[in-house]
């Protein structure tokens, strides 16, 4: 059996001390970037694998971060995790992922499971069912960092990373208004989640600025799914005065909206459709879907940077940390391109 490489072997090859190798591998700030890169390169060359059990007993750290998210099947969350893991990996951290599948009970089990795994901290996005926050307090009770991303809650006094969701709702609505739509409906979730409320607030703000009323009949609160968008659209099309544009609470809802419109021989942008999240399918369906990009890659990176910052300032209160708020990006595509469609037929 081949002899397992140790930090002593790396130190001998580079003619440096064992303590220097250890500090470089653990990304201690007193080590120069050049030395750190040399150590990492030699560690890779010698196929070095750290003994995490021994390391955790010595340092009290496992270098594993727990990540709790509603669903890895949703491209937005998958992109956040990809970015988060890539950034943390460069600092010697791995992630342990737990999906809640939008269930509060599963979220509670997830917190317990990750804490039992002795993770160094937890980065989480809340499920649609989450209103009771007591289980999240257990993370702080154990003295571990807790960061909430995307789906946040005002009663959680912890560091957060999110987009400006009110601005996102405003931008989606303003885009439709700029394209000449006036009767704009909104299909979103029935769950009382902060980000979806803020997006709806942005929708109302844009209508108010345009001198238009947000009609109660144009607001559908259902499931945040393709079926939710599909059923909500059929409800809207039964109205005596149909909307001329519909905002979906996310891209899956918007996909359901387009599906229902097709059944009525209506092709966007005849009725405009816009969603949120810029899922992978959004630009490939026909017509391509206008959407609000939530900066998933940047969000993952900011979560990682915030975690590392908290770890480095152990003596500070992370409640004082300012939230990281990213700006949403409008991606205007065929489903709302009314002005272009009109010019083609004129």
N, C-alpha and C positions, 0 to 999 in steps of 0.2 A: 504494500500500500504506500502511495506517495506521501511524503512528509508534508503536513499542512503548513502553509506559509504563515509566519507570525510577524508582528511589527519589528521584532529583532532582525529578521531577515531583510526587511525594507531598509532599516537603519544602517545595516552593514553594507548593503549595496550602494547607498547614497553617501555613506561616510558621515552620517549625522547621528545625533543622540536619539534614543528610543522615545524620550519625552517630546522631542520635536516632531517625530512621526505621529505620536498620539494626538498632539495638539492640532497638527495639520489634518488628520483624519476626522477629528471632531470639530473642525472649522473654528478653532479658537482665534479670535481677532488679532492676537499678538504675533501670529505667523504671517509672513509675507505671502502675497498671492503667488509669487514665483516658486517659493518653497512648497506651498500647498499643491500647486500643479505638478511639481516634480514627484512629490510623495504619491499623489493620486495616480500618476502615470506609471510609477514603479509598482504600486499596489495592483494595478490592472495587469501589468506585464507578468507579475509573479502569481497572478490569480489569487490574490489575498481576499479572504472573506472574514469580516469581523465576527467575533464571538459575542453576539448581542446579549446573551444571558449573563456572561461574565461582566460585560460592559455596564449593563443595567445595575448589577449588584454593586459595582464600584461607583458609578456616577449618579445612580438613582433615576436614570433616564433609559427608556427603551428605544428612542429615536423612531417611534411609530406614532403617527397621528391618526386619530379616529375621524372618519368622515361620515356624516349622517345626511342622507339626501332622500327626497321623495321617490325618485325613480331614475335609474341609470339608463332606462329605455328612452327617456326624453333627451333629445340631442343637446339641448342647452346644458343640462346637468352633466352629461357625459363630457362636453367640451370644458366645462369648469374643472372637472376632476382631472382630465388629461393635462390641463395647464398647471393645476395645483401640484399634481404628482411630479411633473417634469421639473418644476422650480424647486420643490422640496428635496428631490433626489440629489440635486447638486450640492445640498448641504448635509447629506448623509441620512435623510429621513425617508421612511417608507410610509404608506398609508394603509389603513385597515378600513374597508368600506362596508357600510351597512345601509340597505335600502328599507325605507319604511312603507313603501307602496301606499302613500297618502293616508296612513293609519296612525292615530294617536297612540293606540296600544302598542303597535309595533315600534313606534318612536321611543316609547318608554323602555321597551325591551332592548332596543338598540343602545340607548344610553348605558343601561346596566351592563350589557355585553362588552361594550368598548371600555368601560371603567374596569371591569374584571380582567380585561386583557392588558391592563396597566399602560394604556396609551399615555403619551405625554401631554395631550390636549385633544379637544374635539372641535371640529369645524362643521357646522350644521346648517341645513336649510329646513324650515319647518314644514310639516305635512299640512294638507288642507284642513284636517280635523283639529289641529292644535290650537286650543285656547287655554287649557290648564298647562301651566308652565313649571309646576313643582318639580318634575323629574329633571329639568334642566339645572335646577339649583344644586343638584347632587354633584355636578361637575365642579362648581365653585367651592362646594364644601370640602372636596378633596384637594383643593388648592391647584387645580389644573385650569389652564386657559380655555375659554369657550368663545368662539367666534361664530356669529350668525351671518350667513350670506343670502342674498336675494330676498327670501321671505323672512322678514324681520317682525318684531313685535315691540311696541312702545314700552311694555312693562319689563322687558329684558334689558337690564342695564349692563350690557356687555358690548365689546367692539363689534361693529357691523361693516359689511361690504355690500353695497347695493347700487342699483342705478337710480336716477331721479325718476321715480315711477309716475309722479304727477305730470312731469314734463313729457314723459313718454306718451301718456294719454292725450295730453294737449297737442303734441306733435302729430299724432295719428289723425286727430280730428281736424286740426288746422290744415293738414295736407288735403284732406277730403274737401274742406271748404274752399281751398285754393283751386281745386279742380272743378268747382262749380256745384258740388253736392250741397243740398240744403236740409234734406230730411234724413238725418243720420241716426241710425239705431245702434244699439250696443248689446251684445250677448256676452255675458261673463259668468263667473261662478257664484253660486248661492252661499258659499262659505265666506265667513268674515275674516279674510286675510288682508293684512295691511296693504300689500303691494297692489292688489286688485281694486281695493277701495280708492287708493291714490290715483290709479289710472283712470278710474271712473270720474274722480274729482277733476282731473285734467280735461276729460271729455266735456264735462259740464262747463268748465271755465272757458274753453274755446268757443262753445256755443253761445255763452253769455256775451263774450266779447264781440261776437258776430251779430248780436241782437236777435238770436234765435232761442227758442224755448226747448228744454230737454223734456220731451213728452214722456209721461210715465209708460205709455203703451209701447214705446220704442226701447224700453229697458227690459231685457230678459235675463233673469238670474237662474241658472240651471247648473248643468255639469260642465266641467272644463275638459270636454272630450269632443271627438268628431260628432258623436251622436248628439251632444249638447248643442253644437252649432247647427246641426241638421234639423233637429226638432224646433229649436228657437226660430230658425228661418221660416219654417212652415207656419209657425204662429204669426210671425210678422207679415207674411204674404197674405194671410187671411184678413188683415186689417183693411178697412175701407180706403184709407189713405196709406198706401205702401211707402216704406222708406226708399230713398234712392241710393243709400249707402249703408253698409253694416260693418261695425268694428267687432272683431272676435277677440275674446279675452286672451287667447293665445293662438298660435298658428294651427293647432289641431281643431280648435273651434272654427277658425276661418276656413279650414278644409271642409268641415261639415256644412258651412254656409254655402260654399261654392257647389258642393254636391247637391244640396237642395235647390239651388238656383237652376242648375242644369236640368233637373227634373221638371222645372217650369219653363224650359226653353229660354232661360235668361242667362246670358253670358257676361260676366264682368268684363269691362267696366260699365255696362249698361246699368247695373247696380254695382256700385263700388264695394270692394272688400279689402280690408286690411287686418293684419294680425300682429302678434308680438312674439319675439324670440328668434326669428330667422332660422327656423329648423332647416335641415338639409334638403327636404323636399320642396321648400317654398319657391325656389327659383326654377324648379324643373317641371312643376305642374303646368297645365294649360288652362287659363292664362297664368303666367307667373304671378306669385302672390306678393303684393306690397306688405311690408312688415317693419317692425321696429327692432333693430338689433340691440340686444342687451349686453353686448361686450363680454361674452362668456369667457374668452381666453384671458382678457385683462382682469376679469373678476377673480378667476382662479389664481392668477399671479399675485393680485393684491391680497387675497386671503393668506397666501403663503408668506408674503412679506410681512403682513401684520402679525402672524403667528411668531415668526422669528424675532420681530421687534419686541413682542411681549415677553418671550423667553429671555431675551437679553436684559430686560429691565424688571427683574424679579421684585425689586423693592418699591416699584411704582404701582399705583392703582390704575388698572386698565379701564376702569369706568371713566377716567378722565380723557381717554383717547377719542379724538374726533372720528366720527363715522367716515368711511371712505365712500363717496358718492360719485359714481361714474355717469357720464352724459350718454343718454340713448342716441342711437343713430337711425335716421329714417332711410329706408331702402325702398324707393318708389319703383314699382314694376307695373306690369300690364293690367293687373286687376283694379287699379285706380286711375289709369292713364286716360281719363275721359277727354281731355283737351286734344290729345293726339288722335284718339279714336274719332272725334268729331271732325278733325281736319282731314282725315282719310276719306270720310264720307261726304265731305263738302265739295 
